[in-house]
Amino acid sequence: MIIIICLLILFFVIRLFIDHNILKVTSYTISSNKIPENFNGFKIVQISDLHNENLENRIMDKVNAENPDIVVLTGDMVSANQVNYSNFLNLAKTLSTKYKVYYIKGNHEGELSNKNYKVIKDALESYGIKILNNEKIELEKDGKYINLYGMWVNQRYYSRANKDKNYVVTKETLVKLLGDIDETKYNILLMHTPTYFDSYEEWGADLVIAGHTHGGLIRLPFLGGVFSPDRKLFPKYCYGKYEKNDTTMIISSGLSKGETGFRLFNRPEIVSITLNNLKGNENE
């Protein structure tokens, strides 16, 4: 019995080390007849929920191995209680020397004072990183275009600041902040929280790239992620790939251990997404 207990303890110690230190890359291929053939093989690397941890070398090794067309930073790259953002900004600067980088705010950046957020904003802009502040840009490849939207919402849309549940992101919220979607183009939405997936689908996003949940911090077989930053157990949208009608959502488990300082059966993650034209695939 003692031997079994010792082995279990050893297993969990090793597992905790892995889940706190060994980064993984999770790859997805997204195919759609709305993706122009020119974008076949177009690769997006997502980095999310860093919370200013010092992971630059490990992250860059993974990103460089993927050699993406663009890198997207989907929020909570720092924590609200911090004032020194050097780990994140050093990573952002290094990324910007090799890749086109796009950034959206998460709820932690939303909690920063204007003065502290300006430190981040000014630094990112000086590196040539595009901050998507509830706006759309066109990504171009060989004369063809897809749309990239970046959205952030006020803290009241996150449950820990929304105790009365009066604030919900709806299709009308997206139209108000981002405008009507161009359904003739392929549309990618960067949004920190995955909570309002039904609204993103109703608005017309083809691909949603999100984070926020840290994969549930603890992941259990058959049950999935246990905890959510929104103070919910076993959240509906927590990690991985979700589909509804013609909309796909990818949720990263992020990089940080979060406010709890704990991950289990849930390695820190970088996401790699490759786009392909569906008709082109069918003809192969």
LOKEKE-794939 format. One record per residue (C-alpha): residue number from 1; x, y, z; residue in three letters. Coordinates in steps of 0.25 Angstrom, whole numbers, always signed. Example, Ala and Ser with C-alpha at 12.3 -4.5 7.8 and 13.67 -1.06 7.14 Angstrom:
BEGIN
<site><num>1</num><x>+49</x><y>-18</y><z>+31</z><residuo>ala</residuo></site>
<site><num>2</num><x>+55</x><y>-4</y><z>+29</z><residuo>ser</residuo></site>
***
This chain:
BEGIN
<site><num>1</num><x>+0</x><y>+0</y><z>+0</z><residuo>met</residuo></site>
<site><num>2</num><x>+11</x><y>+10</y><z>+4</z><residuo>ile</residuo></site>
<site><num>3</num><x>+18</x><y>+7</y><z>-10</z><residuo>ile</residuo></site>
<site><num>4</num><x>+5</x><y>+10</y><z>-17</z><residuo>ile</residuo></site>
<site><num>5</num><x>+3</x><y>+23</y><z>-10</z><residuo>ile</residuo></site>
<site><num>6</num><x>+18</x><y>+27</y><z>-13</z><residuo>cys</residuo></site>
<site><num>7</num><x>+16</x><y>+23</y><z>-27</z><residuo>leu</residuo></site>
<site><num>8</num><x>+4</x><y>+32</y><z>-28</z><residuo>leu</residuo></site>
<site><num>9</num><x>+11</x><y>+43</y><z>-22</z><residuo>ile</residuo></site>
<site><num>10</num><x>+22</x><y>+42</y><z>-31</z><residuo>leu</residuo></site>
<site><num>11</num><x>+13</x><y>+41</y><z>-43</z><residuo>phe</residuo></site>
<site><num>12</num><x>+6</x><y>+54</y><z>-39</z><residuo>phe</residuo></site>
<site><num>13</num><x>+19</x><y>+61</y><z>-36</z><residuo>val</residuo></site>
<site><num>14</num><x>+24</x><y>+58</y><z>-50</z><residuo>ile</residuo></site>
<site><num>15</num><x>+11</x><y>+61</y><z>-56</z><residuo>arg</residuo></site>
<site><num>16</num><x>+11</x><y>+75</y><z>-49</z><residuo>leu</residuo></site>
<site><num>17</num><x>+24</x><y>+78</y><z>-55</z><residuo>phe</residuo></site>
<site><num>18</num><x>+20</x><y>+74</y><z>-69</z><residuo>ile</residuo></site>
<site><num>19</num><x>+7</x><y>+83</y><z>-68</z><residuo>asp</residuo></site>
<site><num>20</num><x>+15</x><y>+95</y><z>-62</z><residuo>his</residuo></site>
<site><num>21</num><x>+27</x><y>+94</y><z>-71</z><residuo>asn</residuo></site>
<site><num>22</num><x>+26</x><y>+87</y><z>-84</z><residuo>ile</residuo></site>
<site><num>23</num><x>+19</x><y>+95</y><z>-95</z><residuo>leu</residuo></site>
<site><num>24</num><x>+12</x><y>+88</y><z>-106</z><residuo>lys</residuo></site>
<site><num>25</num><x>+7</x><y>+92</y><z>-120</z><residuo>val</residuo></site>
<site><num>26</num><x>-7</x><y>+88</y><z>-123</z><residuo>thr</residuo></site>
<site><num>27</num><x>-10</x><y>+88</y><z>-138</z><residuo>ser</residuo></site>
<site><num>28</num><x>-23</x><y>+90</y><z>-146</z><residuo>tyr</residuo></site>
<site><num>29</num><x>-27</x><y>+90</y><z>-160</z><residuo>thr</residuo></site>
<site><num>30</num><x>-39</x><y>+98</y><z>-164</z><residuo>ile</residuo></site>
<site><num>31</num><x>-45</x><y>+96</y><z>-178</z><residuo>ser</residuo></site>
<site><num>32</num><x>-56</x><y>+105</y><z>-184</z><residuo>ser</residuo></site>
<site><num>33</num><x>-60</x><y>+108</y><z>-199</z><residuo>asn</residuo></site>
<site><num>34</num><x>-60</x><y>+123</y><z>-194</z><residuo>lys</residuo></site>
<site><num>35</num><x>-45</x><y>+122</y><z>-192</z><residuo>ile</residuo></site>
<site><num>36</num><x>-38</x><y>+127</y><z>-205</z><residuo>pro</residuo></site>
<site><num>37</num><x>-29</x><y>+117</y><z>-211</z><residuo>glu</residuo></site>
<site><num>38</num><x>-18</x><y>+127</y><z>-210</z><residuo>asn</residuo></site>
<site><num>39</num><x>-19</x><y>+125</y><z>-195</z><residuo>phe</residuo></site>
<site><num>40</num><x>-16</x><y>+110</y><z>-196</z><residuo>asn</residuo></site>
<site><num>41</num><x>-6</x><y>+106</y><z>-185</z><residuo>gly</residuo></site>
<site><num>42</num><x>-8</x><y>+120</y><z>-178</z><residuo>phe</residuo></site>
<site><num>43</num><x>-3</x><y>+118</y><z>-164</z><residuo>lys</residuo></site>
<site><num>44</num><x>-8</x><y>+126</y><z>-151</z><residuo>ile</residuo></site>
<site><num>45</num><x>-1</x><y>+123</y><z>-138</z><residuo>val</residuo></site>
<site><num>46</num><x>-9</x><y>+127</y><z>-126</z><residuo>gln</residuo></site>
<site><num>47</num><x>-2</x><y>+131</y><z>-112</z><residuo>ile</residuo></site>
<site><num>48</num><x>-12</x><y>+134</y><z>-101</z><residuo>ser</residuo></site>
<site><num>49</num><x>-12</x><y>+136</y><z>-86</z><residuo>asp</residuo></site>
<site><num>50</num><x>+2</x><y>+138</y><z>-83</z><residuo>leu</residuo></site>
<site><num>51</num><x>+0</x><y>+146</y><z>-71</z><residuo>his</residuo></site>
<site><num>52</num><x>+14</x><y>+152</y><z>-73</z><residuo>asn</residuo></site>
<site><num>53</num><x>+21</x><y>+139</y><z>-69</z><residuo>glu</residuo></site>
<site><num>54</num><x>+36</x><y>+138</y><z>-74</z><residuo>asn</residuo></site>
<site><num>55</num><x>+34</x><y>+128</y><z>-85</z><residuo>leu</residuo></site>
<site><num>56</num><x>+40</x><y>+135</y><z>-97</z><residuo>glu</residuo></site>
<site><num>57</num><x>+51</x><y>+125</y><z>-101</z><residuo>asn</residuo></site>
<site><num>58</num><x>+41</x><y>+113</y><z>-100</z><residuo>arg</residuo></site>
<site><num>59</num><x>+31</x><y>+121</y><z>-108</z><residuo>ile</residuo></site>
<site><num>60</num><x>+40</x><y>+125</y><z>-119</z><residuo>met</residuo></site>
<site><num>61</num><x>+45</x><y>+111</y><z>-121</z><residuo>asp</residuo></site>
<site><num>62</num><x>+31</x><y>+106</y><z>-124</z><residuo>lys</residuo></site>
<site><num>63</num><x>+27</x><y>+118</y><z>-132</z><residuo>val</residuo></site>
<site><num>64</num><x>+39</x><y>+118</y><z>-141</z><residuo>asn</residuo></site>
<site><num>65</num><x>+37</x><y>+103</y><z>-143</z><residuo>ala</residuo></site>
<site><num>66</num><x>+23</x><y>+106</y><z>-148</z><residuo>glu</residuo></site>
<site><num>67</num><x>+28</x><y>+118</y><z>-157</z><residuo>asn</residuo></site>
<site><num>68</num><x>+14</x><y>+124</y><z>-157</z><residuo>pro</residuo></site>
<site><num>69</num><x>+9</x><y>+135</y><z>-167</z><residuo>asp</residuo></site>
<site><num>70</num><x>+3</x><y>+143</y><z>-155</z><residuo>ile</residuo></site>
<site><num>71</num><x>+3</x><y>+142</y><z>-140</z><residuo>val</residuo></site>
<site><num>72</num><x>-9</x><y>+146</y><z>-132</z><residuo>val</residuo></site>
<site><num>73</num><x>-9</x><y>+150</y><z>-117</z><residuo>leu</residuo></site>
<site><num>74</num><x>-22</x><y>+148</y><z>-111</z><residuo>thr</residuo></site>
<site><num>75</num><x>-22</x><y>+155</y><z>-98</z><residuo>gly</residuo></site>
<site><num>76</num><x>-18</x><y>+154</y><z>-83</z><residuo>asp</residuo></site>
<site><num>77</num><x>-3</x><y>+155</y><z>-87</z><residuo>met</residuo></site>
<site><num>78</num><x>-1</x><y>+162</y><z>-74</z><residuo>val</residuo></site>
<site><num>79</num><x>-9</x><y>+161</y><z>-61</z><residuo>ser</residuo></site>
<site><num>80</num><x>-17</x><y>+172</y><z>-55</z><residuo>ala</residuo></site>
<site><num>81</num><x>-9</x><y>+173</y><z>-42</z><residuo>asn</residuo></site>
<site><num>82</num><x>+5</x><y>+175</y><z>-49</z><residuo>gln</residuo></site>
<site><num>83</num><x>+12</x><y>+188</y><z>-52</z><residuo>val</residuo></site>
<site><num>84</num><x>+25</x><y>+182</y><z>-59</z><residuo>asn</residuo></site>
<site><num>85</num><x>+21</x><y>+176</y><z>-72</z><residuo>tyr</residuo></site>
<site><num>86</num><x>+35</x><y>+173</y><z>-77</z><residuo>ser</residuo></site>
<site><num>87</num><x>+34</x><y>+158</y><z>-80</z><residuo>asn</residuo></site>
<site><num>88</num><x>+22</x><y>+160</y><z>-89</z><residuo>phe</residuo></site>
<site><num>89</num><x>+28</x><y>+172</y><z>-96</z><residuo>leu</residuo></site>
<site><num>90</num><x>+41</x><y>+165</y><z>-98</z><residuo>asn</residuo></site>
<site><num>91</num><x>+33</x><y>+154</y><z>-105</z><residuo>leu</residuo></site>
<site><num>92</num><x>+25</x><y>+163</y><z>-113</z><residuo>ala</residuo></site>
<site><num>93</num><x>+37</x><y>+171</y><z>-118</z><residuo>lys</residuo></site>
<site><num>94</num><x>+44</x><y>+158</y><z>-122</z><residuo>thr</residuo></site>
<site><num>95</num><x>+32</x><y>+153</y><z>-129</z><residuo>leu</residuo></site>
<site><num>96</num><x>+30</x><y>+166</y><z>-137</z><residuo>ser</residuo></site>
<site><num>97</num><x>+44</x><y>+165</y><z>-143</z><residuo>thr</residuo></site>
<site><num>98</num><x>+40</x><y>+152</y><z>-150</z><residuo>lys</residuo></site>
<site><num>99</num><x>+25</x><y>+152</y><z>-152</z><residuo>tyr</residuo></site>
<site><num>100</num><x>+13</x><y>+160</y><z>-154</z><residuo>lys</residuo></site>
<site><num>101</num><x>+6</x><y>+161</y><z>-140</z><residuo>val</residuo></site>
<site><num>102</num><x>-8</x><y>+165</y><z>-136</z><residuo>tyr</residuo></site>
<site><num>103</num><x>-13</x><y>+167</y><z>-122</z><residuo>tyr</residuo></site>
<site><num>104</num><x>-26</x><y>+168</y><z>-114</z><residuo>ile</residuo></site>
<site><num>105</num><x>-28</x><y>+172</y><z>-100</z><residuo>lys</residuo></site>
<site><num>106</num><x>-33</x><y>+162</y><z>-90</z><residuo>gly</residuo></site>
<site><num>107</num><x>-41</x><y>+164</y><z>-77</z><residuo>asn</residuo></site>
<site><num>108</num><x>-28</x><y>+166</y><z>-69</z><residuo>his</residuo></site>
<site><num>109</num><x>-23</x><y>+177</y><z>-78</z><residuo>glu</residuo></site>
<site><num>110</num><x>-37</x><y>+183</y><z>-77</z><residuo>gly</residuo></site>
<site><num>111</num><x>-35</x><y>+184</y><z>-62</z><residuo>glu</residuo></site>
<site><num>112</num><x>-22</x><y>+192</y><z>-64</z><residuo>leu</residuo></site>
<site><num>113</num><x>-22</x><y>+207</y><z>-61</z><residuo>ser</residuo></site>
<site><num>114</num><x>-21</x><y>+216</y><z>-73</z><residuo>asn</residuo></site>
<site><num>115</num><x>-7</x><y>+219</y><z>-70</z><residuo>lys</residuo></site>
<site><num>116</num><x>-2</x><y>+205</y><z>-68</z><residuo>asn</residuo></site>
<site><num>117</num><x>-9</x><y>+200</y><z>-81</z><residuo>tyr</residuo></site>
<site><num>118</num><x>-3</x><y>+212</y><z>-89</z><residuo>lys</residuo></site>
<site><num>119</num><x>+11</x><y>+206</y><z>-85</z><residuo>val</residuo></site>
<site><num>120</num><x>+7</x><y>+193</y><z>-92</z><residuo>ile</residuo></site>
<site><num>121</num><x>+0</x><y>+200</y><z>-104</z><residuo>lys</residuo></site>
<site><num>122</num><x>+11</x><y>+210</y><z>-107</z><residuo>asp</residuo></site>
<site><num>123</num><x>+21</x><y>+198</y><z>-106</z><residuo>ala</residuo></site>
<site><num>124</num><x>+13</x><y>+189</y><z>-116</z><residuo>leu</residuo></site>
<site><num>125</num><x>+11</x><y>+200</y><z>-126</z><residuo>glu</residuo></site>
<site><num>126</num><x>+26</x><y>+204</y><z>-126</z><residuo>ser</residuo></site>
<site><num>127</num><x>+29</x><y>+189</y><z>-130</z><residuo>tyr</residuo></site>
<site><num>128</num><x>+19</x><y>+190</y><z>-141</z><residuo>gly</residuo></site>
<site><num>129</num><x>+9</x><y>+181</y><z>-135</z><residuo>ile</residuo></site>
<site><num>130</num><x>-5</x><y>+184</y><z>-139</z><residuo>lys</residuo></site>
<site><num>131</num><x>-15</x><y>+186</y><z>-127</z><residuo>ile</residuo></site>
<site><num>132</num><x>-29</x><y>+182</y><z>-132</z><residuo>leu</residuo></site>
<site><num>133</num><x>-38</x><y>+191</y><z>-124</z><residuo>asn</residuo></site>
<site><num>134</num><x>-52</x><y>+186</y><z>-128</z><residuo>asn</residuo></site>
<site><num>135</num><x>-48</x><y>+187</y><z>-143</z><residuo>glu</residuo></site>
<site><num>136</num><x>-46</x><y>+179</y><z>-156</z><residuo>lys</residuo></site>
<site><num>137</num><x>-34</x><y>+178</y><z>-165</z><residuo>ile</residuo></site>
<site><num>138</num><x>-32</x><y>+171</y><z>-178</z><residuo>glu</residuo></site>
<site><num>139</num><x>-21</x><y>+160</y><z>-179</z><residuo>leu</residuo></site>
<site><num>140</num><x>-16</x><y>+159</y><z>-193</z><residuo>glu</residuo></site>
<site><num>141</num><x>-9</x><y>+148</y><z>-200</z><residuo>lys</residuo></site>
<site><num>142</num><x>-6</x><y>+149</y><z>-215</z><residuo>asp</residuo></site>
<site><num>143</num><x>-17</x><y>+159</y><z>-218</z><residuo>gly</residuo></site>
<site><num>144</num><x>-28</x><y>+151</y><z>-210</z><residuo>lys</residuo></site>
<site><num>145</num><x>-34</x><y>+155</y><z>-196</z><residuo>tyr</residuo></site>
<site><num>146</num><x>-40</x><y>+150</y><z>-183</z><residuo>ile</residuo></site>
<site><num>147</num><x>-45</x><y>+158</y><z>-172</z><residuo>asn</residuo></site>
<site><num>148</num><x>-39</x><y>+158</y><z>-158</z><residuo>leu</residuo></site>
<site><num>149</num><x>-47</x><y>+165</y><z>-147</z><residuo>tyr</residuo></site>
<site><num>150</num><x>-42</x><y>+168</y><z>-133</z><residuo>gly</residuo></site>
<site><num>151</num><x>-52</x><y>+170</y><z>-122</z><residuo>met</residuo></site>
<site><num>152</num><x>-51</x><y>+173</y><z>-107</z><residuo>trp</residuo></site>
<site><num>153</num><x>-62</x><y>+176</y><z>-98</z><residuo>val</residuo></site>
<site><num>154</num><x>-64</x><y>+184</y><z>-85</z><residuo>asn</residuo></site>
<site><num>155</num><x>-61</x><y>+177</y><z>-72</z><residuo>gln</residuo></site>
<site><num>156</num><x>-76</x><y>+176</y><z>-69</z><residuo>arg</residuo></site>
<site><num>157</num><x>-77</x><y>+165</y><z>-79</z><residuo>tyr</residuo></site>
<site><num>158</num><x>-69</x><y>+156</y><z>-71</z><residuo>tyr</residuo></site>
<site><num>159</num><x>-76</x><y>+149</y><z>-60</z><residuo>ser</residuo></site>
<site><num>160</num><x>-67</x><y>+153</y><z>-48</z><residuo>arg</residuo></site>
<site><num>161</num><x>-71</x><y>+167</y><z>-51</z><residuo>ala</residuo></site>
<site><num>162</num><x>-85</x><y>+164</y><z>-55</z><residuo>asn</residuo></site>
<site><num>163</num><x>-91</x><y>+159</y><z>-42</z><residuo>lys</residuo></site>
<site><num>164</num><x>-106</x><y>+162</y><z>-47</z><residuo>asp</residuo></site>
<site><num>165</num><x>-104</x><y>+155</y><z>-61</z><residuo>lys</residuo></site>
<site><num>166</num><x>-109</x><y>+167</y><z>-67</z><residuo>asn</residuo></site>
<site><num>167</num><x>-99</x><y>+168</y><z>-78</z><residuo>tyr</residuo></site>
<site><num>168</num><x>-98</x><y>+158</y><z>-89</z><residuo>val</residuo></site>
<site><num>169</num><x>-91</x><y>+159</y><z>-103</z><residuo>val</residuo></site>
<site><num>170</num><x>-101</x><y>+158</y><z>-113</z><residuo>thr</residuo></site>
<site><num>171</num><x>-101</x><y>+158</y><z>-129</z><residuo>lys</residuo></site>
<site><num>172</num><x>-106</x><y>+173</y><z>-127</z><residuo>glu</residuo></site>
<site><num>173</num><x>-94</x><y>+175</y><z>-118</z><residuo>thr</residuo></site>
<site><num>174</num><x>-84</x><y>+170</y><z>-129</z><residuo>leu</residuo></site>
<site><num>175</num><x>-91</x><y>+179</y><z>-140</z><residuo>val</residuo></site>
<site><num>176</num><x>-90</x><y>+191</y><z>-131</z><residuo>lys</residuo></site>
<site><num>177</num><x>-75</x><y>+189</y><z>-128</z><residuo>leu</residuo></site>
<site><num>178</num><x>-71</x><y>+182</y><z>-141</z><residuo>leu</residuo></site>
<site><num>179</num><x>-82</x><y>+186</y><z>-151</z><residuo>gly</residuo></site>
<site><num>180</num><x>-89</x><y>+176</y><z>-161</z><residuo>asp</residuo></site>
<site><num>181</num><x>-81</x><y>+165</y><z>-165</z><residuo>ile</residuo></site>
<site><num>182</num><x>-77</x><y>+163</y><z>-180</z><residuo>asp</residuo></site>
<site><num>183</num><x>-83</x><y>+149</y><z>-183</z><residuo>glu</residuo></site>
<site><num>184</num><x>-76</x><y>+148</y><z>-196</z><residuo>thr</residuo></site>
<site><num>185</num><x>-62</x><y>+148</y><z>-189</z><residuo>lys</residuo></site>
<site><num>186</num><x>-56</x><y>+138</y><z>-180</z><residuo>tyr</residuo></site>
<site><num>187</num><x>-57</x><y>+145</y><z>-166</z><residuo>asn</residuo></site>
<site><num>188</num><x>-48</x><y>+142</y><z>-154</z><residuo>ile</residuo></site>
<site><num>189</num><x>-51</x><y>+147</y><z>-140</z><residuo>leu</residuo></site>
<site><num>190</num><x>-41</x><y>+149</y><z>-129</z><residuo>leu</residuo></site>
<site><num>191</num><x>-49</x><y>+149</y><z>-116</z><residuo>met</residuo></site>
<site><num>192</num><x>-43</x><y>+147</y><z>-102</z><residuo>his</residuo></site>
<site><num>193</num><x>-55</x><y>+140</y><z>-96</z><residuo>thr</residuo></site>
<site><num>194</num><x>-62</x><y>+128</y><z>-103</z><residuo>pro</residuo></site>
<site><num>195</num><x>-74</x><y>+129</y><z>-94</z><residuo>thr</residuo></site>
<site><num>196</num><x>-83</x><y>+136</y><z>-105</z><residuo>tyr</residuo></site>
<site><num>197</num><x>-80</x><y>+126</y><z>-116</z><residuo>phe</residuo></site>
<site><num>198</num><x>-95</x><y>+125</y><z>-120</z><residuo>asp</residuo></site>
<site><num>199</num><x>-95</x><y>+140</y><z>-122</z><residuo>ser</residuo></site>
<site><num>200</num><x>-82</x><y>+140</y><z>-130</z><residuo>tyr</residuo></site>
<site><num>201</num><x>-88</x><y>+129</y><z>-139</z><residuo>glu</residuo></site>
<site><num>202</num><x>-101</x><y>+137</y><z>-141</z><residuo>glu</residuo></site>
<site><num>203</num><x>-93</x><y>+149</y><z>-145</z><residuo>trp</residuo></site>
<site><num>204</num><x>-86</x><y>+141</y><z>-156</z><residuo>gly</residuo></site>
<site><num>205</num><x>-72</x><y>+138</y><z>-152</z><residuo>ala</residuo></site>
<site><num>206</num><x>-66</x><y>+127</y><z>-159</z><residuo>asp</residuo></site>
<site><num>207</num><x>-55</x><y>+125</y><z>-149</z><residuo>leu</residuo></site>
<site><num>208</num><x>-54</x><y>+129</y><z>-135</z><residuo>val</residuo></site>
<site><num>209</num><x>-40</x><y>+129</y><z>-128</z><residuo>ile</residuo></site>
<site><num>210</num><x>-41</x><y>+130</y><z>-113</z><residuo>ala</residuo></site>
<site><num>211</num><x>-35</x><y>+127</y><z>-99</z><residuo>gly</residuo></site>
<site><num>212</num><x>-38</x><y>+132</y><z>-85</z><residuo>his</residuo></site>
<site><num>213</num><x>-42</x><y>+118</y><z>-79</z><residuo>thr</residuo></site>
<site><num>214</num><x>-28</x><y>+113</y><z>-77</z><residuo>his</residuo></site>
<site><num>215</num><x>-33</x><y>+100</y><z>-82</z><residuo>gly</residuo></site>
<site><num>216</num><x>-41</x><y>+98</y><z>-69</z><residuo>gly</residuo></site>
<site><num>217</num><x>-28</x><y>+98</y><z>-61</z><residuo>leu</residuo></site>
<site><num>218</num><x>-30</x><y>+83</y><z>-57</z><residuo>ile</residuo></site>
<site><num>219</num><x>-35</x><y>+74</y><z>-68</z><residuo>arg</residuo></site>
<site><num>220</num><x>-42</x><y>+61</y><z>-65</z><residuo>leu</residuo></site>
<site><num>221</num><x>-44</x><y>+49</y><z>-74</z><residuo>pro</residuo></site>
<site><num>222</num><x>-58</x><y>+49</y><z>-81</z><residuo>phe</residuo></site>
<site><num>223</num><x>-62</x><y>+62</y><z>-73</z><residuo>leu</residuo></site>
<site><num>224</num><x>-52</x><y>+72</y><z>-78</z><residuo>gly</residuo></site>
<site><num>225</num><x>-48</x><y>+85</y><z>-71</z><residuo>gly</residuo></site>
<site><num>226</num><x>-52</x><y>+87</y><z>-57</z><residuo>val</residuo></site>
<site><num>227</num><x>-51</x><y>+102</y><z>-54</z><residuo>phe</residuo></site>
<site><num>228</num><x>-54</x><y>+115</y><z>-62</z><residuo>ser</residuo></site>
<site><num>229</num><x>-49</x><y>+129</y><z>-59</z><residuo>pro</residuo></site>
<site><num>230</num><x>-64</x><y>+132</y><z>-59</z><residuo>asp</residuo></site>
<site><num>231</num><x>-66</x><y>+125</y><z>-46</z><residuo>arg</residuo></site>
<site><num>232</num><x>-73</x><y>+113</y><z>-53</z><residuo>lys</residuo></site>
<site><num>233</num><x>-70</x><y>+98</y><z>-51</z><residuo>leu</residuo></site>
<site><num>234</num><x>-69</x><y>+90</y><z>-64</z><residuo>phe</residuo></site>
<site><num>235</num><x>-71</x><y>+102</y><z>-74</z><residuo>pro</residuo></site>
<site><num>236</num><x>-78</x><y>+99</y><z>-87</z><residuo>lys</residuo></site>
<site><num>237</num><x>-67</x><y>+105</y><z>-95</z><residuo>tyr</residuo></site>
<site><num>238</num><x>-54</x><y>+102</y><z>-89</z><residuo>cys</residuo></site>
<site><num>239</num><x>-43</x><y>+96</y><z>-98</z><residuo>tyr</residuo></site>
<site><num>240</num><x>-41</x><y>+91</y><z>-112</z><residuo>gly</residuo></site>
<site><num>241</num><x>-50</x><y>+92</y><z>-125</z><residuo>lys</residuo></site>
<site><num>242</num><x>-65</x><y>+95</y><z>-125</z><residuo>tyr</residuo></site>
<site><num>243</num><x>-74</x><y>+95</y><z>-137</z><residuo>glu</residuo></site>
<site><num>244</num><x>-88</x><y>+101</y><z>-139</z><residuo>lys</residuo></site>
<site><num>245</num><x>-94</x><y>+102</y><z>-153</z><residuo>asn</residuo></site>
<site><num>246</num><x>-83</x><y>+108</y><z>-162</z><residuo>asp</residuo></site>
<site><num>247</num><x>-75</x><y>+114</y><z>-150</z><residuo>thr</residuo></site>
<site><num>248</num><x>-63</x><y>+108</y><z>-143</z><residuo>thr</residuo></site>
<site><num>249</num><x>-57</x><y>+113</y><z>-130</z><residuo>met</residuo></site>
<site><num>250</num><x>-43</x><y>+109</y><z>-125</z><residuo>ile</residuo></site>
<site><num>251</num><x>-40</x><y>+111</y><z>-111</z><residuo>ile</residuo></site>
<site><num>252</num><x>-26</x><y>+111</y><z>-106</z><residuo>ser</residuo></site>
<site><num>253</num><x>-23</x><y>+106</y><z>-92</z><residuo>ser</residuo></site>
<site><num>254</num><x>-13</x><y>+117</y><z>-91</z><residuo>gly</residuo></site>
<site><num>255</num><x>+1</x><y>+118</y><z>-85</z><residuo>leu</residuo></site>
<site><num>256</num><x>+0</x><y>+123</y><z>-70</z><residuo>ser</residuo></site>
<site><num>257</num><x>-3</x><y>+115</y><z>-58</z><residuo>lys</residuo></site>
<site><num>258</num><x>-14</x><y>+126</y><z>-55</z><residuo>gly</residuo></site>
<site><num>259</num><x>-17</x><y>+132</y><z>-42</z><residuo>glu</residuo></site>
<site><num>260</num><x>-17</x><y>+119</y><z>-35</z><residuo>thr</residuo></site>
<site><num>261</num><x>-3</x><y>+115</y><z>-39</z><residuo>gly</residuo></site>
<site><num>262</num><x>-8</x><y>+101</y><z>-43</z><residuo>phe</residuo></site>
<site><num>263</num><x>-10</x><y>+93</y><z>-55</z><residuo>arg</residuo></site>
<site><num>264</num><x>-12</x><y>+78</y><z>-56</z><residuo>leu</residuo></site>
<site><num>265</num><x>-14</x><y>+69</y><z>-68</z><residuo>phe</residuo></site>
<site><num>266</num><x>-14</x><y>+82</y><z>-76</z><residuo>asn</residuo></site>
<site><num>267</num><x>+0</x><y>+86</y><z>-82</z><residuo>arg</residuo></site>
<site><num>268</num><x>+2</x><y>+100</y><z>-86</z><residuo>pro</residuo></site>
<site><num>269</num><x>-1</x><y>+102</y><z>-101</z><residuo>glu</residuo></site>
<site><num>270</num><x>+2</x><y>+109</y><z>-113</z><residuo>ile</residuo></site>
<site><num>271</num><x>-9</x><y>+107</y><z>-124</z><residuo>val</residuo></site>
<site><num>272</num><x>-5</x><y>+106</y><z>-139</z><residuo>ser</residuo></site>
<site><num>273</num><x>-17</x><y>+108</y><z>-149</z><residuo>ile</residuo></site>
<site><num>274</num><x>-15</x><y>+105</y><z>-164</z><residuo>thr</residuo></site>
<site><num>275</num><x>-25</x><y>+110</y><z>-174</z><residuo>leu</residuo></site>
<site><num>276</num><x>-29</x><y>+102</y><z>-187</z><residuo>asn</residuo></site>
<site><num>277</num><x>-39</x><y>+104</y><z>-198</z><residuo>asn</residuo></site>
<site><num>278</num><x>-49</x><y>+93</y><z>-197</z><residuo>leu</residuo></site>
<site><num>279</num><x>-51</x><y>+92</y><z>-212</z><residuo>lys</residuo></site>
<site><num>280</num><x>-37</x><y>+91</y><z>-214</z><residuo>gly</residuo></site>
<site><num>281</num><x>-36</x><y>+80</y><z>-204</z><residuo>asn</residuo></site>
<site><num>282</num><x>-47</x><y>+73</y><z>-211</z><residuo>glu</residuo></site>
<site><num>283</num><x>-40</x><y>+73</y><z>-225</z><residuo>asn</residuo></site>
<site><num>284</num><x>-27</x><y>+67</y><z>-219</z><residuo>glu</residuo></site>
***
